[in-house]
Amino acid sequence: VIREGDKMAAISTTCTHLGCIVGVADTGFACPCHGSRYDQAGNVTGGPAPKALPWFELSLAPNGALEVDKSNEIKAGKWFTV
């Protein structure tokens, strides 16, 4: 989950190349396995990854907790406002 002011987004941390877990890098995300790189929005900027990191739907539970629905991919750039 990333946050910019009052906006939040859930971006997958699973590399779209072979499924390794990406980590935070200076300009976005980086895969330690085969060198794929992604910008802060999850778009591929280098390496063998075939597509961008997916974004997932965010919502608030009745108790106020933030929920990430990993079964529901949404369009990249669609932010949840808190």
C-alpha positions, -999 to +999 in steps of 0.1 A: +000+000+000+014+034-010+001+068+001+003+103-014-014+128+009-050+117+014-048+091-015-039+055-012-033+026-036-025-011-033+001-022-059+012-058-061+047-067-049+049-098-071+071-093-102+053-100-134+083-118-148+086-150-127+068-141-094+096-129-072+088-103-045+099-068-056+114-043-031+113-006-028+140+012-049+150+048-053+126+054-082+100+028-076+103-010-072+131-035-082+131-072-085+161-089-069+158-121-089+162-110-126+165-072-125+131-060-135+124-024-125+092-005-121+084+031-115+063+044-085+031+035-103+042+000-111+050+005-148+079-015-162+110+007-167+136-021-173+143-058-173+124-088-185+090-081-168+063-084-195+038-060-179+032-035-151+025-045-115-013-048-110-033-025-087-059-039-063-091-024-050-090-008-015-119-002+008-127+005+044-142-023+066-170-015+090-145-013+118-124+013+099-096-011+089-082-008+054-089-038+032-071-049+001-091-071-023-064-090-042-091-108-062-101-075-078-076-058-101-084-022-109-071+003-135-037+017-126-040+052-113-073+047-096-066+060-061-087+054-029-092+087-010-092+086+028 
